[in-house]
Amino acid sequence: MRRTVKRLRQKFSVSERRACRGVGFSRSSIRYRRRAKCDEEILRRRLRELVPRSGPDGNEVGCLSPPEVAVPVATYTSWRLRSEEGGAANELLSLTGSYLPFPISKSAREKTGDPRQSIEERYGTLETYLQQLAQHCLEYEQTGYLLEEDTQRIMKVQRDRVAPFFNRKIGIRVPGDNPPKNDSPR
């Protein structure tokens, strides 16, 4: 298209407008220049800046995380995808977030191929987990992000919330768990 207009202009010494009109081309299509790839790269870089970085556990880093996220037993996301049963599989459901618990033990992690450390590898015991959580809450208290009563509430809630993870690891039955299946022949 551009070559045709260029030849007409040279051969008949006419303006770009007349050459375009003569062959039925729009002048804007002749003048159009594709934007350089560098604009696309700048845009990609800018988008990467807007997406929060994730640590090895999948939790966002580089921001002030709540203590239960800073000392995690799961990956916490700020989005949730639809399940395959409900239709529109893998489409954004809402921005209420998701909670993806870590495997309980190293063997469970290896069995599922989960790259995140298990709760057992990470903390070992409930007491170790609670010590790390208390330390993190204390740091937040000292910097003014938490009050002492906030720390007490967080410690109580998290003790109740995560104790079942540690109880399952050592074989203690937790209310609501399904009883183990008996595989032995009758």
C-alpha positions as CSV (number, residue, x, y, z in Angstrom):
1,M,0.0,0.0,0.0
2,R,2.7,2.5,1.0
3,R,4.8,1.5,-2.0
4,T,2.0,2.1,-4.4
5,V,1.3,5.6,-3.0
6,K,5.0,6.3,-3.1
7,R,5.3,5.3,-6.8
8,L,2.3,7.3,-7.8
9,R,3.7,10.4,-6.0
10,Q,7.1,10.0,-7.8
11,K,5.8,9.1,-11.2
12,F,3.1,11.8,-11.4
13,S,4.5,14.4,-9.0
14,V,1.3,14.5,-6.9
15,S,0.7,15.0,-3.2
16,E,0.2,12.2,-0.8
17,R,-3.4,13.2,-0.5
18,R,-4.1,12.9,-4.3
19,A,-2.2,9.7,-4.6
20,C,-4.2,8.1,-1.8
21,R,-7.4,9.4,-3.2
22,G,-6.5,8.0,-6.6
23,V,-6.1,4.4,-5.3
24,G,-8.8,4.6,-2.6
25,F,-6.5,4.4,0.4
26,S,-6.9,6.4,3.6
27,R,-4.0,8.8,4.4
28,S,-4.0,7.6,8.0
29,S,-3.3,4.0,6.9
30,I,-0.3,5.3,5.0
31,R,1.0,7.4,7.9
32,Y,0.4,4.7,10.5
33,R,3.5,3.5,12.3
34,R,3.5,0.6,14.7
35,R,4.6,1.5,18.1
36,A,8.1,0.3,19.0
37,K,8.4,-2.8,21.1
38,C,10.1,-0.7,23.8
39,D,6.6,0.7,24.7
40,E,5.4,-2.8,25.1
41,E,8.3,-3.6,27.3
42,I,7.7,-0.5,29.4
43,L,4.1,-1.5,29.9
44,R,5.1,-5.1,30.9
45,R,7.6,-3.7,33.4
46,R,5.0,-1.4,34.9
47,L,2.5,-4.3,35.2
48,R,5.1,-6.3,37.0
49,E,5.5,-3.5,39.5
50,L,1.8,-3.5,40.3
51,V,1.7,-7.2,41.1
52,P,2.9,-8.1,44.6
53,R,5.8,-10.4,44.9
54,S,5.3,-13.8,46.6
55,G,7.6,-15.7,48.9
56,P,8.4,-19.4,48.7
57,D,5.1,-20.1,50.5
58,G,3.0,-18.2,48.0
59,N,2.3,-15.4,50.5
60,E,2.8,-11.8,49.5
61,V,6.0,-10.2,50.6
62,G,7.0,-6.6,50.9
63,C,4.0,-5.4,52.9
64,L,2.9,-5.4,56.5
65,S,1.4,-8.9,56.9
66,P,-0.9,-9.9,59.8
67,P,1.0,-12.1,62.3
68,E,-0.9,-15.2,61.2
69,V,0.3,-14.6,57.6
70,A,3.8,-13.7,58.7
71,V,4.1,-17.0,60.7
72,P,2.0,-19.1,58.3
73,V,0.4,-22.5,58.3
74,A,-1.0,-21.9,54.9
75,T,-0.8,-19.8,51.7
76,Y,-3.2,-16.9,51.9
77,T,-4.3,-15.4,48.6
78,S,-6.4,-12.2,47.9
79,W,-8.4,-14.0,45.2
80,R,-10.4,-17.1,44.7
81,L,-11.2,-19.1,41.5
82,R,-14.4,-21.0,40.8
83,S,-14.4,-24.8,41.2
84,E,-15.1,-27.1,38.2
85,E,-18.4,-28.3,39.7
86,G,-20.0,-24.8,39.8
87,G,-19.4,-23.9,36.2
88,A,-17.1,-21.3,34.7
89,A,-14.2,-23.3,36.1
90,N,-11.0,-21.3,37.0
91,E,-12.7,-18.0,36.5
92,L,-12.4,-15.4,39.2
93,L,-15.0,-16.0,41.9
94,S,-14.4,-13.1,44.2
95,L,-11.7,-11.1,46.0
96,T,-12.5,-12.6,49.4
97,G,-9.4,-14.7,49.2
98,S,-8.4,-18.3,49.7
99,Y,-6.6,-20.4,52.3
100,L,-4.4,-23.3,51.1
101,P,-3.0,-25.2,54.1
102,F,0.5,-26.5,54.1
103,P,0.9,-30.3,54.2
104,I,1.0,-31.6,57.7
105,S,4.1,-33.8,57.3
106,K,7.1,-34.2,55.1
107,S,5.8,-37.5,53.8
108,A,2.4,-35.8,52.9
109,R,4.3,-33.0,51.1
110,E,6.4,-35.5,49.1
111,K,3.3,-37.6,48.3
112,T,1.5,-34.6,46.8
113,G,4.6,-32.9,45.3
114,D,3.9,-29.7,47.2
115,P,7.0,-27.5,47.1
116,R,6.1,-25.7,50.3
117,Q,7.6,-26.9,53.6
118,S,5.2,-28.9,55.7
119,I,4.0,-27.7,59.1
120,E,6.1,-30.5,60.7
121,E,9.3,-29.3,58.9
122,R,8.6,-25.7,59.6
123,Y,7.7,-25.7,63.3
124,G,7.8,-29.3,64.7
125,T,5.5,-28.6,67.6
126,L,2.6,-26.3,68.5
127,E,4.8,-24.7,71.1
128,T,7.5,-23.7,68.6
129,Y,4.8,-22.3,66.3
130,L,3.3,-20.3,69.1
131,Q,6.7,-19.0,70.2
132,Q,7.4,-17.7,66.7
133,L,4.0,-16.1,66.5
134,A,4.4,-14.5,69.9
135,Q,7.8,-13.1,68.8
136,H,6.3,-11.6,65.7
137,C,3.4,-10.1,67.7
138,L,5.9,-8.6,70.1
139,E,7.8,-7.0,67.3
140,Y,4.5,-5.5,66.0
141,E,3.7,-4.2,69.5
142,Q,7.1,-2.6,69.9
143,T,6.6,-0.8,66.5
144,G,3.1,0.3,67.4
145,Y,1.1,-1.9,65.0
146,L,-0.5,-4.0,67.7
147,L,-1.7,-3.5,71.2
148,E,-1.1,-6.0,74.0
149,E,-4.8,-7.1,74.0
150,D,-4.5,-7.7,70.2
151,T,-1.5,-10.0,70.8
152,Q,-3.5,-11.9,73.5
153,R,-6.5,-12.3,71.2
154,I,-4.3,-13.4,68.2
155,M,-2.5,-15.9,70.4
156,K,-5.7,-17.5,71.7
157,V,-7.4,-17.6,68.3
158,Q,-4.3,-19.1,66.5
159,R,-3.8,-21.6,69.3
160,D,-7.3,-22.9,68.8
161,R,-7.1,-22.7,65.0
162,V,-3.8,-24.5,64.4
163,A,-3.8,-27.0,67.2
164,P,-5.6,-29.6,65.0
165,F,-2.8,-29.5,62.5
166,F,-0.3,-30.5,65.1
167,N,-2.7,-33.0,66.8
168,R,-3.2,-34.8,63.4
169,K,0.6,-35.1,63.0
170,I,0.9,-37.1,66.2
171,G,-2.2,-39.2,65.6
172,I,-4.7,-37.5,68.0
173,R,-8.2,-37.6,66.7
174,V,-9.8,-34.1,66.3
175,P,-13.5,-33.6,66.4
176,G,-14.9,-33.4,62.9
177,D,-12.2,-35.6,61.4
178,N,-13.3,-38.6,59.5
179,P,-12.3,-41.9,61.3
180,P,-9.4,-43.7,59.6
181,K,-10.4,-46.3,57.1
182,N,-9.9,-49.9,58.1
183,D,-8.1,-51.6,55.2
184,S,-7.8,-54.9,56.9
185,P,-9.8,-57.9,55.7
186,R,-12.8,-58.9,57.9
